[in-house]
Structures are given as structure tokens and as C-alpha cells.
Amino acid sequence: METTKKHSLDFEKPLHELELQLDELQKSSQNSDLDFSSEIKAIEAKIELTKRQVYTNLSPWQKVQLSRHPNRPFSPDLIRLAFEDFEELHGDRLYKDDQAIIGGPASIGGRSVMIIAQQKGRNTEENLARNFGCPNPEGYRKALRLMNMANRFGLPIISLIDTPGAFPGIGAEERHVAEAIAVNLREMSTFTVPIIALVVGEGGSGGALGVAVADRVLIFENAYYSVISPEGCAAILWKDRAFASDAAKALKLDAHELLKLGIVDRVLEEPTGGAHRNWEATAKVMGNALLSELDDLKKISPEDLPKQRYEKFRKMGKVL
């Protein structure tokens, strides 16, 4: 599925204008007897060239913008395209159901897994229902309930990450959001089933880490994973959110920088122009990568998984 081209970022404007010209030519060709095939081919060639020019060597800030693109596939879109038989389970059995985190059993490549996925909304109504993708403590407790179930029944856990961060509101603090995340970190480190985390969009702070203590951490090339958002960092260090692009560069939150630093284990390529331009291709890359990692993790004994997971995270932050 090609997503609609209703929204373009500033650096995408040259490409967007060419695509509008192509749409107009195609409509004119359909509505008249004139032959515009040569003009259409010329614009298509120019679009491909412009794509390579626009999306080659993107800055860290531009990649952050792509990770937030309104047309980017969200977790439910990727689940629908890459998995089968997903059955969403609700509630933390303590307070309520947090729609910023969804989860439940599914299958991929004939294998049963447990999916945990963070989820934003595409419009105001959905964003309000899903709290703009910022989970409350009950979201993390629901995730833990499902992960405990997976561990009990021997299901590998796949966590799809897409959040600017955990919700910092008064209600979340009253219900102990920091404690909920801390408990998840502790419990995930002990599970004897394989865990794969994939950053599909934004990976913000403890809000992301609360479901990301995994044997393998993957990231899409235009996603980011960071201790703080660029705007938050700019507000603290520069006292001005306008310095977000400088903060993005300083934070080294870009996927390939994270791979060099050992924070992630694998970078997944997106279709030319970003995941928002071709959902099916994005989901296929994701599905193949997950199956490959599941094959590798199957070779590790349940007793060794938590040991290796612990060592993996202990190594992070070491100065070599």
C-alpha cells in the first residue's frame, strides 16, 4: 500500500511539487486523447533522481522528522501487514486499559509470539484516546502482564517501540509511573523466552526502555532512540527548543550512530523516501528481520538468555 501524499516535510517540498505535477499529467492523460507518455516518463525519472538527492545523507534532525511523519506506518499497521491472528488483550487488572500500549498473541512465519506495541493516533480523537503515544503506568503494567503470560507459555516477545516518552502528568506520577517502568526493566531482564525490540518510529527515554530490555534491539533507519527528545535536550542545554536540530546531532540518536555505539544490534532499511512511502515493503523488511532474529535466538538455551541479556546491557556506556 502506498500511503497518500497529503503531508510533506520542508525538505520534501521539491519532491512533493514534482509528484503533484505527475498527478496532474496522469489526470490529463486519462481525460483527453493527447499522449503525455514521454512527459510522464521524464517526470518519473526526475522524481527518482530527486528522491535520491533529498533522502541521501539526511541530518539527524531530518530523520527525527521522518520518524514522526504523519503518514508513517504505526504499530497496528505493521502488525496487520506482517503478522497473522493478532488478538488484542486489554487491561492491567489493576486500574484500566491504556490504549497507548497494545498487545496480545499473534503468529509470524508459523510461529506464535506475544506482541507488545506502543501506539500513537492519526487524528485528534485517536491521539486523545492514546494519549499521543505516551503510556501511563497502567500501560507498562498491562505490558508486563502480557510478557509474564508469554514467559509462562514459552512465547517469544516482540516489542514495537514508538513513543516520545512516558506520560509525565500528575496522575501518572500518583500511580507511580517510574516504579512501573523500573519493575518492567527488572522483570524483562529475567525472562527465559527470546525478546526482540524494534524501534519503528520514536524511541523516547524511559518510555521506550520500559518495553525494550531485549536480546536483540533493532531500529528502522529513519527512527530514533534517545535518552531525551531533541526538543527537551535543547530546552535544557540551550534554554531554547529552537536548537532541536543541534541537540539531535549532539545526542547521536541516529540509527547508524546507535549501531556504532552498540545501543542497537541491527538497522533495518526503509524504502527510498522513508517508511511512509511504502507500508508493505516496510512490513516485509520488518517481518524478514524478526524471523531471522528468532532463528538465531532459538539456538540459545532458556537458561542462557537472561545471562546474555544482562551482559548486553551492562556493556552499554563503557568508554573504550
C-alpha positions in Angstrom: 0.0 0.0 0.0 1.3 3.4 -1.0 0.2 6.0 1.6 -1.4 9.2 0.5 0.9 12.1 -0.1 -1.1 14.7 1.8 1.7 15.8 4.0 5.3 16.8 3.2 8.1 17.9 5.4 10.1 21.1 4.5 13.0 19.2 2.9 10.5 17.1 0.9 8.9 20.1 -0.8 10.9 19.8 -4.1 9.8 16.1 -4.4 6.2 16.9 -3.4 5.9 19.5 -6.2 7.1 17.0 -8.8 4.6 14.4 -7.6 1.8 17.0 -7.9 3.0 17.7 -11.5 2.9 13.9 -12.2 -0.6 13.6 -10.8 -1.8 16.4 -13.0 -0.2 14.9 -16.1 -1.7 11.5 -15.4 -5.2 13.0 -14.9 -4.8 15.0 -18.2 -3.7 11.8 -20.0 -6.8 10.0 -18.7 -9.2 12.8 -19.5 -8.0 13.5 -23.1 -6.8 11.9 -26.3 -3.4 13.5 -26.0 -0.3 11.4 -25.4 1.6 12.6 -22.4 3.7 9.4 -22.0 7.1 11.0 -22.8 6.4 13.8 -20.3 5.2 11.4 -17.7 8.4 9.2 -18.1 10.6 12.4 -17.8 8.9 13.5 -14.6 9.1 10.0 -13.1 12.8 9.9 -13.9 13.2 13.3 -12.3 11.3 12.1 -9.2 13.6 9.2 -8.7 16.6 11.4 -9.1 15.2 13.9 -6.6 14.4 11.2 -4.1 18.0 10.1 -4.1 19.1 13.7 -3.7 16.6 14.5 -0.9 17.0 11.3 1.1 20.7 10.8 0.8 22.7 12.0 3.8 19.8 13.2 5.9 20.7 15.1 9.0 19.8 13.6 12.4 17.1 16.2 12.8 15.6 15.4 9.4 15.5 11.7 10.4 13.7 12.6 13.6 11.1 14.5 11.5 10.7 11.4 9.3 10.2 9.2 12.4 7.3 11.5 13.3 5.8 11.7 9.8 2.0 11.6 9.9 1.8 9.0 7.1 4.4 6.7 8.7 3.0 3.2 9.4 2.1 2.8 13.1 2.4 -0.4 15.1 -1.1 -1.7 14.3 -0.4 -1.1 10.5 2.8 -3.2 10.8 1.1 -5.8 12.9 -1.7 -6.1 10.3 0.8 -6.4 7.4 3.4 -8.7 8.9 1.6 -10.9 11.5 -1.4 -13.2 11.5 -4.1 -13.9 14.0 -3.3 -11.0 16.3 -5.7 -11.0 19.3 -5.5 -7.8 21.3 -5.8 -8.3 25.1 -6.8 -5.4 27.3 -6.2 -4.0 30.8 -3.6 -4.2 33.5 -6.1 -5.9 36.0 -5.3 -3.1 38.5 -6.6 0.2 37.2 -7.6 0.4 33.5 -6.7 -0.2 29.9 -4.1 2.2 28.5 -4.5 2.5 24.7 -1.0 3.9 24.3 0.2 0.3 24.6 -1.5 -2.5 22.8 -0.6 -6.2 23.0 -1.6 -9.8 22.5 -0.7 -13.1 20.9 -0.1 -13.4 17.2 1.9 -15.5 14.7 4.6 -14.8 12.2 6.0 -17.3 9.8 4.0 -20.0 11.5 5.5 -19.1 14.9 3.4 -18.0 17.9 4.7 -14.8 19.6 3.5 -12.2 22.1 3.4 -8.6 20.7 3.8 -5.5 22.8 3.3 -2.3 20.8 3.3 1.4 21.6 0.7 3.3 19.6 0.0 7.0 18.7 -3.1 8.3 16.9 -3.6 9.7 13.4 -6.1 12.4 14.3 -7.1 14.4 17.4 -9.6 11.9 18.6 -7.2 9.0 18.3 -4.4 10.9 19.9 -6.5 11.9 22.9 -7.6 8.2 23.3 -4.0 7.0 23.0 -2.5 9.9 25.0 -0.3 10.9 22.0 1.6 7.7 22.3 2.7 8.5 25.9 1.9 5.5 28.1 0.6 5.8 31.7 1.8 3.4 34.4 -1.1 1.1 33.6 0.2 0.7 30.1 3.5 -0.7 31.4 1.7 -2.9 33.9 -0.5 -4.3 31.0 2.7 -4.9 29.0 4.2 -6.8 32.0 1.1 -8.8 32.5 1.2 -10.0 28.8 5.0 -10.6 29.0 4.6 -12.7 32.1 2.0 -14.7 30.2 4.4 -15.1 27.3 7.2 -16.3 29.6 4.8 -18.8 31.2 3.8 -20.3 27.9 7.1 -20.1 26.2 6.2 -17.4 23.6 8.9 -15.1 22.2 8.2 -11.5 22.9 8.3 -8.9 20.2 8.1 -5.2 21.3 7.4 -2.5 18.8 8.5 0.9 20.1 7.0 4.3 19.0 6.7 6.8 21.8 8.0 10.3 22.6 8.2 9.1 26.2 6.1 8.0 29.2 3.4 10.4 30.2 4.7 12.8 32.9 1.3 14.1 34.2 0.2 14.3 37.8 -2.0 11.2 37.5 0.9 9.1 36.1 3.1 10.2 39.0 0.4 9.5 41.5 0.1 6.0 40.1 3.9 5.6 40.2 5.0 5.5 36.5 8.7 5.4 37.4 8.1 2.4 39.6 6.1 0.7 36.8 8.9 1.2 34.3 11.6 0.1 36.8 9.7 -3.2 37.5 9.5 -3.9 33.8 13.2 -3.4 33.5 13.8 -5.8 36.3 11.4 -8.4 35.1 12.3 -8.3 31.5 15.9 -9.0 32.4 14.9 -12.3 33.9 12.6 -13.8 31.3 13.7 -17.1 29.7 12.0 -16.5 26.4 13.6 -14.6 23.5 12.8 -10.9 23.4 13.2 -8.7 20.3 12.6 -4.9 20.5 12.2 -2.9 17.3 12.1 0.9 17.3 9.6 1.7 14.5 9.4 5.5 15.0 10.2 7.5 18.1 12.1 5.8 20.9 12.0 8.3 23.7 13.7 7.9 27.1 12.4 5.5 29.8 9.1 5.5 28.0 10.7 3.3 25.3 13.1 1.4 27.5 10.2 0.2 29.7 9.4 -2.4 27.0 12.9 -2.6 25.4 15.1 -4.8 27.6 15.6 -7.3 24.8 18.1 -9.9 23.5 18.1 -8.0 20.2 17.3 -4.3 19.7 16.5 -3.4 16.1 15.7 0.0 14.6 14.4 1.4 11.3 16.9 3.6 9.6 14.8 6.8 10.0 13.7 6.1 13.5 15.5 7.4 16.6 16.2 6.1 20.1 17.4 8.6 22.7 17.6 9.3 26.4 15.6 12.5 25.7 13.8 14.2 22.8 15.9 16.8 20.8 13.4 19.5 21.9 13.8 18.5 25.5 17.5 18.5 25.3 17.6 21.9 23.6 15.3 23.3 26.3 17.7 22.2 29.0 21.1 22.9 27.4 20.3 25.8 25.1 17.3 27.1 27.1 15.6 27.2 23.7 13.7 24.4 21.8 14.7 26.1 18.5 18.1 24.4 18.9 16.5 21.0 18.5 18.5 20.2 15.3 21.8 20.9 17.2 20.6 18.7 20.0 19.7 15.9 17.6 23.2 15.9 16.3 24.8 16.1 19.7 22.7 13.2 21.1 23.8 10.8 18.4 20.3 9.4 18.2 20.6 8.5 14.5 20.2 4.7 13.8 23.7 4.2 12.4 25.3 6.1 15.3 23.4 3.9 17.7 24.7 0.8 15.9 28.3 2.1 16.2 27.8 2.7 19.9 26.4 -0.8 20.5 23.0 0.5 21.6 21.2 -1.3 18.8 22.1 -4.6 17.1 20.7 -4.0 13.6 19.5 -1.2 11.4 16.6 -2.0 9.0 16.5 -0.3 5.7 13.4 1.6 4.7 12.0 2.1 1.2 13.6 5.1 -0.7 12.0 8.2 0.8 11.0 6.6 4.1 8.6 4.0 5.5 5.6 6.3 4.9 6.0 5.9 1.1 5.5 2.1 1.1 4.0 0.3 4.0 4.1 -3.2 2.5 7.8 -3.0 1.7 8.5 -1.7 5.2 6.5 -4.5 6.8 8.2 -7.1 4.7 11.6 -5.9 5.8 10.5 -6.0 9.4 9.0 -9.5 9.1 12.1 -10.9 7.5 14.3 -9.4 10.1 12.2 -10.6 13.0 12.2 -14.2 11.6 15.9 -14.1 11.2 16.5 -12.9 14.7 14.0 -15.5 16.1 16.0 -18.2 14.3 19.3 -17.1 15.9 17.8 -16.7 19.4 16.2 -20.2 19.2 19.8 -21.6 19.3 20.3 -20.1 22.8 19.1 -22.1 25.8 16.4 -20.6 28.0 18.9 -20.5 30.9 21.5 -18.6 28.9 19.1 -15.9 27.5 18.8 -13.8 30.7 22.6 -14.1 31.3 23.4 -12.8 27.8 20.7 -10.1 28.0 22.2 -8.9 31.3 25.7 -8.8 29.9 24.5 -7.0 26.8 23.0 -4.1 28.8 25.9 -4.0 31.2 28.3 -3.3 28.4 26.5 -0.2 27.2 28.1 3.1 28.1 31.6 1.7 28.5 34.3 4.0 27.3 36.7 2.0 25.1 
